[in-house]
């Protein structure tokens, strides 16, 4: 019987971050996914939490009846033990694991959730078949395919990810959430059903279902980058291949990005200067993800705008009272412009 205390973390964020900063060992950041039928996602979730918590594994893991998607930070001295444990689980045995391009502090706690979908596309099951997915291309094959003038490269990520790094000449859908992505890509590719479609995403998982969805909707030559941008970046370095991906690879952890090339494609959302560093607005009533240069970060104290700085500068108790009124606080991403707390008191 798994003890209940092992199922969830109950320590506050400040203590966890402090403990992380005081660790005397290095950590390895890695990711893996696997579309496979899982009979009891909750049982697997509890088993993984129990074993990984004991190994001091941190990360964000989603489990569904259709498979698992994991981003983890593993103590270097427990790396082999972590690998060995995966091989004891039938549905995870020999699953390919991608190490991050840069390790660093990525996660400070372990979070494992059971979800309905690994990627929240929200499309009906009858619109895809995970037994029929696009052809996986290696880094070299993908580069050759890009050179074909009849190929169409499609970024299967949200806009804010693509903003700091993408493949040259890629179609970049202007969407912010996964649920909007597949219908928008289908719309953008209308009339291109017989063209060579080249999908890519961070680690490959979003392209799996996306390729199946496109094939179901009449696209005849759908391909995807094997292992995503992460594996591509490893391969170009190890094999001496020219990178057709430029800039940073966005990642969903505290690092917020891994540099692939020195190209800076984005601009500070506040002043417009060249910059590709994402940050989380320091105002607790906002917390939007946006791009900000060091100078603007200093002048706005880590906030995304003067409005947020003004709100952030109020006494905490006054902030709490204002945040109770949903009409006074509107937190959205920078991209859609519907942002900021309202201070009309």
N, C-alpha and C positions, 0 to 999 in steps of 0.2 A: 504493500500500500504506500503510495507516494504521500509524504507529509504535506499538508496544506500550505505550510510556510514556504515550501519550495516552488509553489505554483506562480507566485507573483512577487514583484519587487515592491517593498513598502518604505524604502529609504528615500528621502527627498533629494531633489536634483542637486542642490548645493553640496550636500555631503558626498553624493556619488561623484561629482566632478572633482572634488577635493581628493577623494580616495584615488581617482584615476591619475591625478597629477603627482601623487606620491608613490605610485608604483615603481618598483626598482627593476622591472623587466620590460622587454620590448613586446609589441603586439603585431600580429599579422592581420591585415584587413583582406577579406576575401568574399566572394559571392558564388552562389550556385542556384540553379532552378531545375525543376524536373516536372514535366507534365506526365503524370502517371496516376492511375486510380488509387485513391486512398480510402479504405473502408471506414476508418474511424479517425478523422482529423483531430478530434479532441484528445483521444488516447495518445496519438503520436505527439501532439503538442505538449502534453503533460510529461511524457517520457523524455522528450528533448529538453524541456525546461529543467527537469530534475538533473539530468546528466550534465548539461552545459553550464548550469549555474554552479555546479560543483567544480567545473573546470575554469570558472571565471570567464566564460565566453560572454561577450556583449554583442548586441546587434538588433536587427529588426527582421523578423521572420513571419511570413504569411503561409498558412496551410489551408488548403481547401480539398474537397473531394476530388478535384482535378489535378492536384499536385502540390508542390512546395516552391516558394521563392524566398531565398535567404541572403542577407548581407550580414556578415559577422566580423567581429574583432576578437581574435584568439591569442592568448598569451603564447609567445614563441615556444616556451618550454612545454606547452600542452598541444602543440600543433599535430604531432604524430598521434597522440591520444585522441584528439578530435577526429582525425582521419579514420583511425581504427574504429571509433564508435560508429561513424557513418556506415562503415562496411558491415556492421552487425545488424543493420536495419534493411530488410529486403528491398523496400522501395527507394532506398538511398544508396545502395551498394554500387560502388564505382561511378557515382555521379561526378561529372566534370566540375572541378572547382577552379575559379579564376581568381588569382591573387590580384590585389589592387596595384595600380601603377605606382602609387605612393602610399605608404602606410600611415603614419601619424595617428593623431587622436580622432577616431571616426565615430565611436559610440561610447557611452558611459554607463549603459545598463542593458539588460537583456529583455526584449519585448517579443513575445511570440503570440500571434493572434490567429484564430480560426476565422476564415472569411468565405464568402460565397464564391468569389472569383479571385484568382491570383493577380490579375490585372483588371481593374474596375472599368472594363469597356461597357458592360451592361447590355451586350447584344444577345438576342435569343440564341439558345443552343442550336436551333435548326439552321442558323445562318453560318455555321462553321463546322468543320470536322477535324479534330486534332490528329486524326490518322492521316490527313492529307494536308501537308504544310509545304511551304516553298523550299526550293533547293538551297542548301547551305553552301556558301562560297567562302573559301579561305581568303586571307588578306591579298595574296597574289591574284587569285581569281577575281576578287572584287575589284581590284585596281584595273585589271584587264577589261572587265565588264563596264567600268566607268568610262574607259576610253572609247567604247562603242558609241558613236553619235546618236544612235537610236535608243540608247538606254535612258531610263528615267529614274533618278535617285530620289528616294523619299525618306525623309526624317520622320521616324515613328515615335517622336518624343514631343513633350509639350514645348510651347514657344520659348519659355524662359530658359529651358535647357539648351535649345538650339542657338539661342542668342549669343552664348559665349564660345561656341564651337560647333562646327558642322562640316560635312563633306562639301567640296566645291560643287557649285551648280545644283545643290539639292533643292527639292521641293520642300518647303518648310510650312506646314499647316499652322495657321494662327489660332491655336487653341490652347487652353490652359489646363484642362482636365481630361483624363483618359476617356471619359464617357463621350466626349465630343469628337474624338480623334478618328475613329473608323468611318463614320458617315462623312466627315469632311474630306478624308483621303479619297474615299470612293467618288465624291463629287469632283475633287480636283483632277482625278484621273479619268473622268468620263470621256469616252471616245478613244482611250488608249489601251483598250482591252487586249490588243495583239502586240503591244510593245513589250520590251524587256523591262520589267520593274525590279529595281534594286532597293530593298528595304534595309534600314539599319536602326539600331537603338543602343542603349547603354551596354547591356550584357546579353541581349538576344531574346529575352522572354517576351517582350512586347511584340516582336516580329513573328513569333510562332503563331499566335492566334490571329494577328493581322494578316499574315500571308494566307492562312486558311480561309479567312473571311473574304479576301480578295479573290481567291480561286473559286470560292463558292459563288461569287458575284460575277463570274465570267472572264476574269483575267487569266490569260493562258500561259504566261511566262513570268512567274513570280519567284524572285530569289531573295535571299537574306544573308546578311553578314554573319558568318559563324562566330559565335561568342561575343558579338557586338563590338562596340568601340573599345572596350577593355582588352579583349583578345587581340583585336587589330593593332592596338598600340604596342602590345607585347611583341607581336609578330614582326612588325616593321622594324622594331629595334633589333630583335634577334637575327632577322634575316637580311638586314640592310636594305629594306624596301623604302622607296620614297612615300611619304605620307600624303595622301590626298585628303585626309581629315586635317582641318586647321583649327588651332586654338585649344580650348579646354574641354574636357569631358565632364559634364555636370554629374555629381553623385549625391544621393539622398542621405547624407550623414553630415557630421559636424565639419567635414572638410569642404563640402559644397562644390568641389571641383578638383580635377587632376589635370595637370598640364600635359598635353600631347605634343604641341609645337609652340614655338615662341610667338606665334601670331596672336595679336589681340584684336578681336573682331567686334567687340561691344564698346559701349560708352557709358559713363556714369549717368544714371537716371536723373541726377540732380543738376549737374553743371555741364554735361555733355563731353567731358574730357575722356580720352582713351582709357578704358578700364574694363576688366572682366572679372572683378571680385564680387561675388554675391554676398549679401549680408542679410540678417534678420533684424527688422526695425526694432530698436530698443524700447519702443513704447509698447507696454503690455496690452494696450487697447487696439493695437494695430498688428504687429508681428508679420508684416508682409515681407516677402522675399524680393530683394531688389539689388541692383548693381550700384555700388557707391565707391568713389575714390577716397583716398586717405584724408585729403584736405576737407572734403565735405563731411566725412565721418567725424572729424575733429570739431568742425564748426557746428554740426547738428547733434553732437554727442551720440552718434550711432543711430539717430532717428532718420526717417526717410524724407521729412519735410519740416518746414517751420511750424505747421499746424501740429504735427506730432511732437515736436520739441516743446511747444507751448503746453500741450497736454501732459507730456512726460515731466514737465517742471512743476506741475501743480502738486500740492500735498497729497500723499497717498490716499488718505481717507476721502478727499474730494474726487480723486480719480475713480475710486471705487463707486462712489455715488453716481457719478456721471455715466459710468459703464453699465449701470442697471437699466438705463433707458436705451432700448435698441435703436431709437431714432437719432441718438446722439453719437453713436459709435458705428461706423461702417468699415469693417475690415475686409478688404479685397486685395488682390494682387496689384502691383503697380501697372501691369500691362493693361488692365481694363479701365483704369483711371477712377473707378468708383471707390475712393479711398478716404481715409482719415477720420479721426474723431471730430465731432462737431462741438464747438465750445459755446454755442449760444445758450447762456444761462439765464 
